Amino acid sequence: SNMFHYCYGLKNVSFPNNAPIPTMSYLFQECSSLERICLPIMNDSVSTYGQYGFSECSKLKHVVIPYGTTKITSYMFENCYNIIEIKLPSTLTKINQYAFTGCSSLRSIKIPPSVVFENYCFRKCTSLREVEFEEGFTNLSGDNLFNYAGIKTIKFPSTLTQISGTYVFTGTQVETVELPDSIESIGNGLFS
């Protein structure tokens, strides 16, 4: 682990597709000059990166998670204050706890239909204004997912049947939300 940890002068990193990328933890943590990363398209043997992979990369702005990635690990982009855009692939099935917590410049996010959440994934994303769950998404899991985010608009798909997480949008600034007719159950304190 810690392969590029604390490489303060590192600005750009790019890998060829199907490159054997290390899945170790803390890979680029606290590379405070890193502005751009081009991750490779994942192959069959690697479908996730280690936890804290880009945590505290304070100049990182744009992130494209490559097709083939199935999981975003815990604290992966924690406190990456300047990320304004994250594109998630349709292959994504899990976002672990605190993955994007403190990404205070992130403006919007589109969630693929198969994603399952752990807790606190987008906590304190204070510039996050819009969250869209893609058609096919059925269960919003995970507790305290968007606590204290700046969310004003939430777009749920017509396929949503359950919100099993609790206190999912606590402390947000939600102005517009429309729950679909398909909803069958809602966890405690959804907007409290």
C-alpha positions as CSV (number, residue, x, y, z in Angstrom):
1,S,0.0,0.0,0.0
2,N,0.9,3.7,0.0
3,M,2.5,3.5,-3.5
4,F,2.1,7.3,-4.3
5,H,1.1,8.4,-0.8
6,Y,2.2,12.0,-0.1
7,C,3.6,12.7,-3.6
8,Y,2.8,16.4,-3.3
9,G,4.2,17.4,-6.7
10,L,2.3,14.8,-8.8
11,K,-0.2,16.6,-11.1
12,N,-1.4,14.1,-13.7
13,V,-1.6,10.3,-13.9
14,S,-2.8,8.2,-16.8
15,F,-2.8,4.5,-17.4
16,P,-3.4,2.5,-20.5
17,N,-6.6,0.4,-20.7
18,N,-6.4,-3.0,-19.0
19,A,-3.2,-1.9,-17.2
20,P,-2.5,-3.9,-14.0
21,I,-3.4,-1.2,-11.5
22,P,-2.6,-1.9,-7.9
23,T,-5.7,-2.4,-5.8
24,M,-3.9,-1.5,-2.6
25,S,-5.1,1.1,-0.1
26,Y,-3.9,4.7,0.1
27,L,-2.6,4.5,-3.5
28,F,-2.7,8.3,-4.2
29,Q,-3.8,9.6,-0.8
30,E,-2.9,13.2,-0.1
31,C,-1.3,13.9,-3.5
32,S,-2.3,17.5,-3.0
33,S,-1.3,18.7,-6.5
34,L,-3.0,15.9,-8.4
35,E,-5.5,17.6,-10.8
36,R,-6.5,14.8,-13.2
37,I,-6.5,11.1,-13.2
38,C,-7.4,8.8,-16.1
39,L,-8.1,5.4,-14.7
40,P,-8.1,2.5,-17.1
41,I,-11.0,0.5,-18.3
42,M,-11.2,-2.4,-15.9
43,N,-10.5,-6.0,-16.8
44,D,-12.0,-9.2,-15.5
45,S,-9.4,-9.6,-12.7
46,V,-9.6,-6.1,-11.2
47,S,-13.0,-4.4,-10.6
48,T,-12.2,-2.1,-7.6
49,Y,-9.5,0.0,-6.1
50,G,-8.3,0.0,-2.5
51,Q,-9.8,2.2,0.2
52,Y,-8.6,5.8,0.7
53,G,-7.3,5.6,-2.9
54,F,-7.6,9.4,-3.7
55,S,-8.6,10.7,-0.2
56,E,-7.4,14.3,0.4
57,C,-6.4,14.9,-3.2
58,S,-7.5,18.5,-2.8
59,K,-6.9,19.7,-6.4
60,L,-8.6,16.8,-8.2
61,K,-11.5,18.2,-10.2
62,H,-12.9,15.7,-12.7
63,V,-13.2,12.0,-12.1
64,V,-14.5,9.4,-14.5
65,I,-14.8,6.0,-12.9
66,P,-14.1,3.5,-15.7
67,Y,-16.6,1.0,-17.1
68,G,-16.1,-2.4,-15.5
69,T,-15.6,-0.9,-12.0
70,T,-18.1,-2.6,-9.6
71,K,-17.3,-1.0,-6.2
72,I,-16.1,2.3,-4.9
73,T,-14.3,1.5,-1.6
74,S,-14.5,3.3,1.7
75,Y,-13.1,6.9,1.8
76,M,-12.0,6.6,-1.8
77,F,-12.5,10.3,-2.6
78,E,-13.0,11.6,0.9
79,N,-12.3,15.4,1.3
80,C,-11.4,15.9,-2.4
81,Y,-12.7,19.5,-2.0
82,N,-12.4,20.5,-5.7
83,I,-14.1,17.6,-7.5
84,I,-17.0,19.2,-9.4
85,E,-17.9,16.2,-11.5
86,I,-18.0,12.4,-11.1
87,K,-19.2,10.0,-13.7
88,L,-20.2,6.6,-12.4
89,P,-20.3,3.6,-14.8
90,S,-23.3,1.4,-15.3
91,T,-21.3,-1.6,-14.0
92,L,-21.2,-0.1,-10.5
93,T,-23.0,-2.1,-7.9
94,K,-21.7,-0.8,-4.5
95,I,-20.5,2.5,-2.9
96,N,-18.9,1.9,0.4
97,Q,-19.0,4.2,3.5
98,Y,-17.7,7.8,3.3
99,A,-16.6,7.3,-0.4
100,F,-17.4,10.9,-1.4
101,T,-17.8,12.5,2.0
102,G,-16.5,16.1,2.1
103,C,-16.5,16.6,-1.7
104,S,-17.7,20.1,-1.2
105,S,-17.6,21.3,-4.8
106,L,-19.5,18.3,-6.3
107,R,-22.6,19.8,-8.0
108,S,-24.6,16.8,-9.2
109,I,-24.5,13.0,-9.3
110,K,-26.3,10.4,-11.4
111,I,-26.7,7.0,-9.6
112,P,-26.7,3.8,-11.8
113,P,-29.6,1.4,-11.2
114,S,-27.7,-1.4,-9.5
115,V,-25.9,0.5,-6.8
116,V,-26.2,-0.5,-3.1
117,F,-24.9,2.1,-0.6
118,E,-23.2,1.8,2.8
119,N,-23.5,4.7,5.2
120,Y,-22.5,8.4,4.8
121,C,-21.4,8.1,1.2
122,F,-22.1,11.8,0.2
123,R,-22.1,13.4,3.6
124,K,-21.1,17.1,3.7
125,C,-21.1,17.5,-0.1
126,T,-22.3,21.1,0.4
127,S,-22.4,22.2,-3.2
128,L,-24.4,19.1,-4.3
129,R,-27.6,20.4,-5.7
130,E,-29.1,17.6,-7.7
131,V,-29.2,13.8,-7.2
132,E,-30.7,11.6,-9.9
133,F,-31.3,7.9,-9.5
134,E,-31.4,6.2,-12.9
135,E,-34.4,4.2,-14.2
136,G,-34.2,0.7,-12.9
137,F,-33.1,1.8,-9.4
138,T,-35.3,0.0,-6.8
139,N,-34.0,0.4,-3.3
140,L,-32.2,3.4,-1.7
141,S,-30.2,1.7,1.1
142,G,-27.6,3.0,3.5
143,D,-28.1,5.4,6.4
144,N,-27.2,9.1,6.5
145,L,-26.2,9.1,2.8
146,F,-26.5,12.7,2.0
147,N,-26.4,14.4,5.4
148,Y,-25.7,18.1,5.3
149,A,-25.4,18.1,1.5
150,G,-26.7,21.1,-0.4
151,I,-29.3,19.1,-2.2
152,K,-32.3,21.0,-3.7
153,T,-33.6,18.5,-6.2
154,I,-34.0,14.8,-6.0
155,K,-35.1,12.8,-9.0
156,F,-36.4,9.3,-8.2
157,P,-37.2,6.8,-11.0
158,S,-40.6,5.2,-11.5
159,T,-39.0,1.9,-10.5
160,L,-38.2,2.9,-6.9
161,T,-40.1,0.6,-4.5
162,Q,-38.2,1.0,-1.2
163,I,-36.1,3.5,0.7
164,S,-34.6,1.2,3.4
165,G,-32.0,3.7,4.6
166,T,-32.7,6.0,7.6
167,Y,-32.0,9.7,7.8
168,V,-30.9,9.7,4.2
169,F,-31.4,13.4,3.5
170,T,-31.0,14.9,7.0
171,G,-29.8,18.5,7.1
172,T,-30.2,19.0,3.3
173,Q,-31.9,22.0,1.6
174,V,-34.4,19.9,-0.4
175,E,-36.9,22.0,-2.3
176,T,-38.2,19.6,-4.9
177,V,-38.8,15.8,-4.5
178,E,-41.4,13.6,-6.1
179,L,-41.9,10.1,-4.8
180,P,-43.1,7.6,-7.4
181,D,-46.3,5.7,-7.1
182,S,-44.3,2.5,-7.0
183,I,-42.9,3.3,-3.5
184,E,-43.9,0.6,-0.9
185,S,-41.8,1.6,2.2
186,I,-39.7,4.4,3.5
187,G,-37.1,4.3,6.3
188,N,-37.2,6.5,9.4
189,G,-36.4,10.2,9.3
190,L,-35.9,10.5,5.5
191,F,-35.8,14.3,5.5
192,S,-35.5,15.1,9.2
